[in-house]
Amino acid sequence: MAGPAALAPVPGDGPVSIEIANESGAAVDEACLAALARHVLDGMRVHPLVELSVLLVDEPAMADLHERWLGEPGPTDVLAFPMDELRPPHPAGARADRGSAEPGPLPGLLGDVVLCPQVAAEQASKAGHDVQDELELLCTHGILHLLGYDHADPDEHAAMFGLQDKLLAAWRSERGSGDPESQEGQEGQG
């Protein structure tokens, strides 16, 4: 594992503060993940002053987090830790994806998305696509969890994965890379 990296804001196009820390020891395109996160937050009409942290960790660190917070053994691909208690609720409880004209949630710390590039690499190999594509999928998935989406029942699953696929397709279309069809229906996300 590489030494602890200080969280530092990644410069970008807008006021959204996205902090990336790579403690995984794996080479990762951090600027690309920050741009993707910005794209997802913009697509979800999240307030432009919200802050997001993305942490990349190795398998032992992810296994520790997985067991400590979910009581499950072994590393997982993505964990999301929302910081709801630090923000007032959005007016009338409306989520930004439900046709609200105003961005939400209100400014503050949205939360942390924790990714494990080593697990992502295994999943990418099994799925037959690039590791960066897998990390983008997992990062999007984690952000959706921070925004209150889940996939515990079939309706929630369909809504969350449909939105995930739509956001990734738009991202890849804008960047002119990747095959959005190859990402549909991915089941590995936590």
C-alpha positions as CSV (number, residue, x, y, z in Angstrom):
1,M,0.0,0.0,0.0
2,A,1.3,3.4,-0.9
3,G,1.7,5.9,2.0
4,P,-1.3,7.9,3.0
5,A,-2.1,10.6,0.5
6,A,-3.5,13.9,1.6
7,L,-6.9,14.7,0.2
8,A,-6.6,17.6,-2.2
9,P,-9.2,19.2,-4.3
10,V,-9.0,18.4,-8.0
11,P,-9.3,21.5,-10.1
12,G,-12.1,21.4,-12.6
13,D,-14.7,23.2,-14.6
14,G,-16.9,24.3,-11.8
15,P,-17.2,25.1,-8.1
16,V,-17.9,21.5,-7.1
17,S,-15.1,20.3,-4.8
18,I,-14.1,16.7,-5.6
19,E,-11.3,15.4,-3.5
20,I,-9.4,12.4,-4.7
21,A,-7.0,10.3,-2.5
22,N,-5.3,7.3,-3.9
23,E,-3.9,5.1,-1.2
24,S,-4.4,1.9,-3.2
25,G,-0.9,1.6,-4.7
26,A,-2.6,1.2,-8.1
27,A,-2.1,3.6,-11.0
28,V,-5.5,5.3,-11.5
29,D,-6.5,8.2,-13.7
30,E,-7.6,10.4,-10.8
31,A,-8.4,13.5,-13.0
32,C,-10.7,11.3,-15.1
33,L,-12.5,10.1,-12.0
34,A,-12.9,13.6,-10.8
35,A,-14.3,14.7,-14.1
36,L,-16.7,11.7,-14.1
37,A,-17.9,12.6,-10.6
38,R,-18.5,16.2,-11.7
39,H,-20.5,14.9,-14.7
40,V,-22.6,12.6,-12.4
41,L,-23.3,15.4,-9.9
42,D,-24.2,17.8,-12.7
43,G,-26.4,15.2,-14.3
44,M,-28.2,14.7,-11.0
45,R,-28.6,18.5,-10.6
46,V,-26.7,18.4,-7.3
47,H,-26.0,21.9,-5.9
48,P,-22.8,23.2,-7.4
49,L,-21.1,23.9,-4.1
50,V,-21.4,20.4,-2.7
51,E,-18.2,18.6,-1.8
52,L,-17.4,14.9,-2.5
53,S,-14.5,12.7,-1.5
54,V,-13.3,9.7,-3.5
55,L,-10.8,7.4,-1.7
56,L,-9.0,4.6,-3.5
57,V,-7.8,1.9,-1.1
58,D,-6.1,-1.5,-1.4
59,E,-7.8,-4.9,-0.7
60,P,-6.8,-5.2,3.0
61,A,-8.1,-1.6,3.7
62,M,-11.3,-2.3,1.8
63,A,-11.8,-5.6,3.6
64,D,-11.4,-3.8,6.9
65,L,-14.0,-1.2,6.0
66,H,-16.4,-3.8,4.6
67,E,-16.3,-5.8,7.8
68,R,-16.3,-2.8,10.1
69,W,-19.3,-1.0,8.5
70,L,-21.3,-3.8,6.8
71,G,-20.2,-6.9,8.9
72,E,-19.2,-8.8,5.7
73,P,-15.8,-10.4,5.2
74,G,-13.4,-9.7,2.4
75,P,-12.9,-6.7,0.2
76,T,-15.7,-5.3,-1.9
77,D,-15.6,-3.0,-5.0
78,V,-17.3,0.2,-3.7
79,L,-18.6,1.6,-0.4
80,A,-20.5,4.9,0.0
81,F,-20.6,6.8,3.2
82,P,-23.2,9.6,3.0
83,M,-22.9,12.7,5.3
84,D,-26.6,13.5,5.5
85,E,-26.3,14.7,9.1
86,L,-24.1,17.5,8.0
87,R,-26.6,19.0,5.5
88,P,-30.2,20.3,6.0
89,P,-32.7,18.3,4.0
90,H,-33.6,19.5,0.6
91,P,-36.8,21.6,0.7
92,A,-40.0,19.5,0.7
93,G,-37.8,16.4,0.7
94,A,-37.6,16.5,-3.1
95,R,-34.8,14.7,-4.8
96,A,-33.1,16.5,-7.6
97,D,-33.9,13.7,-10.1
98,R,-37.7,14.2,-9.7
99,G,-38.1,17.2,-12.0
100,S,-37.0,19.9,-9.5
101,A,-35.9,23.1,-11.3
102,E,-33.5,23.8,-8.5
103,P,-30.3,21.9,-7.9
104,G,-30.1,19.8,-4.7
105,P,-28.9,18.7,-2.2
106,L,-27.9,22.0,-0.5
107,P,-24.2,22.8,-0.2
108,G,-22.1,20.8,2.2
109,L,-20.2,17.5,2.2
110,L,-22.1,14.9,0.2
111,G,-20.0,12.1,1.5
112,D,-17.3,9.6,0.7
113,V,-17.0,7.0,-2.1
114,V,-14.4,4.4,-1.4
115,L,-13.2,2.3,-4.4
116,C,-10.8,-0.7,-4.5
117,P,-9.0,-0.7,-7.8
118,Q,-7.7,-4.3,-7.3
119,V,-11.3,-5.6,-7.0
120,A,-12.3,-3.4,-9.9
121,A,-9.5,-5.0,-12.0
122,E,-10.8,-8.5,-11.2
123,Q,-14.3,-7.5,-12.1
124,A,-13.2,-5.8,-15.3
125,S,-11.3,-8.9,-16.4
126,K,-14.3,-11.1,-15.8
127,A,-16.6,-8.7,-17.6
128,G,-14.2,-8.2,-20.5
129,H,-13.7,-4.4,-20.3
130,D,-11.2,-1.9,-19.2
131,V,-10.3,-1.3,-15.5
132,Q,-10.9,2.5,-16.0
133,D,-14.4,1.7,-17.3
134,E,-15.1,-0.4,-14.2
135,L,-13.8,2.3,-11.9
136,E,-16.1,4.8,-13.6
137,L,-19.0,2.5,-13.2
138,L,-18.2,2.0,-9.5
139,C,-17.7,5.7,-8.9
140,T,-21.1,6.5,-10.5
141,H,-22.7,3.7,-8.4
142,G,-21.2,5.0,-5.2
143,I,-22.3,8.6,-5.9
144,L,-25.9,7.4,-6.6
145,H,-25.8,5.6,-3.2
146,L,-24.7,8.9,-1.6
147,L,-27.8,10.6,-3.3
148,G,-30.1,8.1,-1.6
149,Y,-30.5,5.4,-4.3
150,D,-30.4,1.7,-3.5
151,H,-31.0,-1.6,-5.2
152,A,-32.5,-3.7,-2.4
153,D,-35.7,-4.6,-4.2
154,P,-36.4,-5.1,-7.9
155,D,-38.0,-1.6,-8.5
156,E,-35.1,0.2,-6.7
157,H,-32.6,-1.9,-8.7
158,A,-34.2,-1.1,-12.0
159,A,-34.3,2.6,-11.2
160,M,-30.8,2.9,-9.9
161,F,-29.1,0.8,-12.6
162,G,-31.1,2.5,-15.3
163,L,-29.9,5.9,-14.1
164,Q,-26.4,4.6,-13.7
165,D,-26.4,3.3,-17.3
166,K,-27.9,6.6,-18.6
167,L,-25.2,8.7,-16.8
168,L,-22.4,6.5,-18.0
169,A,-23.7,6.5,-21.6
170,A,-23.8,10.3,-21.5
171,W,-20.3,10.5,-20.0
172,R,-18.9,8.1,-22.6
173,S,-20.7,9.9,-25.4
174,E,-19.2,13.2,-24.3
175,R,-15.7,11.8,-24.1
176,G,-16.1,9.7,-27.3
177,S,-14.9,6.6,-25.6
178,G,-16.0,3.3,-24.2
179,D,-19.0,1.1,-25.1
180,P,-21.9,2.1,-22.9
181,E,-23.8,-1.1,-23.9
182,S,-21.0,-3.2,-22.3
183,Q,-21.7,-1.6,-18.9
184,E,-25.5,-2.3,-18.7
185,G,-26.7,-4.6,-16.0
186,Q,-23.5,-4.8,-14.1
187,E,-24.2,-6.7,-10.8
188,G,-20.9,-6.3,-8.9
189,Q,-21.6,-3.0,-7.3
190,G,-22.4,-2.9,-3.6
